[in-house]
């Protein structure tokens, strides 16, 4: 069964909203470097996979979903650490 975490869902949701805002801004912007904003949502992957991926919408969506999953699991592990730290202690 897939682990459930409220904090993980919140972090993934916030990341998704920020990504959507950046995509909308970069497509409606009329300046010179508007496309550079698209690097931020997929930040670690565009440097790691620099020669492997090209500028495509499919790669962007895949990497954004991958980052959302990573944010979910970060929240999940923070929840587990909080529950283990605040749980009942036996002497």
C-alpha positions in Angstrom: 0.0 0.0 0.0 1.2 3.5 -0.8 2.2 5.4 2.4 -0.1 8.3 3.3 1.2 11.6 4.6 -0.6 14.9 5.0 2.7 16.9 5.1 3.8 15.1 1.9 0.6 16.0 0.1 1.0 19.6 1.2 4.6 19.8 0.0 3.8 18.2 -3.3 0.7 20.4 -3.8 2.8 23.6 -3.0 5.5 22.5 -5.4 2.8 21.8 -8.1 1.2 25.2 -7.7 4.6 27.0 -7.9 5.4 25.0 -11.0 2.1 25.9 -12.6 2.6 29.6 -11.8 6.1 29.5 -13.3 5.0 27.8 -16.5 2.1 30.3 -16.9 4.5 33.2 -16.3 7.1 32.0 -18.7 4.6 31.5 -21.5 3.0 34.9 -21.0 6.2 36.8 -20.4 7.4 39.1 -23.2 11.0 39.6 -22.2 14.2 38.2 -23.4 14.9 35.6 -20.8 11.4 34.3 -20.0 12.2 30.7 -20.8 14.9 30.6 -18.1 12.1 30.5 -15.4 11.3 26.9 -16.7 14.7 25.7 -15.3 13.6 26.3 -11.7 10.9 23.6 -11.3 13.2 20.9 -12.6 16.3 22.3 -11.1 18.5 19.4 -10.2 17.6 17.3 -13.2 18.5 19.7 -16.0 22.1 19.8 -14.7 22.4 16.0 -14.1 20.8 15.0 -17.4 22.2 17.9 -19.4 23.2 16.0 -22.5 20.5 13.3 -22.2 17.3 15.3 -22.3 16.3 18.0 -24.8 13.9 20.9 -24.5 10.7 19.0 -24.7 7.4 19.3 -22.9 7.3 15.6 -22.2 10.7 15.7 -20.4 9.6 18.8 -18.4 6.3 17.2 -17.3 8.1 13.9 -16.4 10.7 15.7 -14.3 8.1 18.0 -12.6 6.1 14.9 -11.6 9.3 13.2 -10.4 10.1 16.3 -8.2 6.5 16.3 -6.8 7.0 12.6 -5.8 10.3 13.5 -4.2 8.6 16.3 -2.3 5.9 14.0 -1.2 8.4 11.5 0.2 10.3 14.2 2.0 7.1 15.2 3.8 6.4 11.5 4.5 9.8 11.0 6.1 9.5 14.2 8.1 6.1 13.0 9.4 7.7 9.7 10.4 10.5 11.4 12.2 8.1 13.7 14.0 5.9 10.7 15.0 8.9 8.7 16.2 10.3 11.7 18.1 7.1 12.6 19.8 5.8 9.1 20.4 5.4 7.4 23.8 8.6 6.5 25.5 9.0 3.6 27.8 11.6 3.4 30.6 
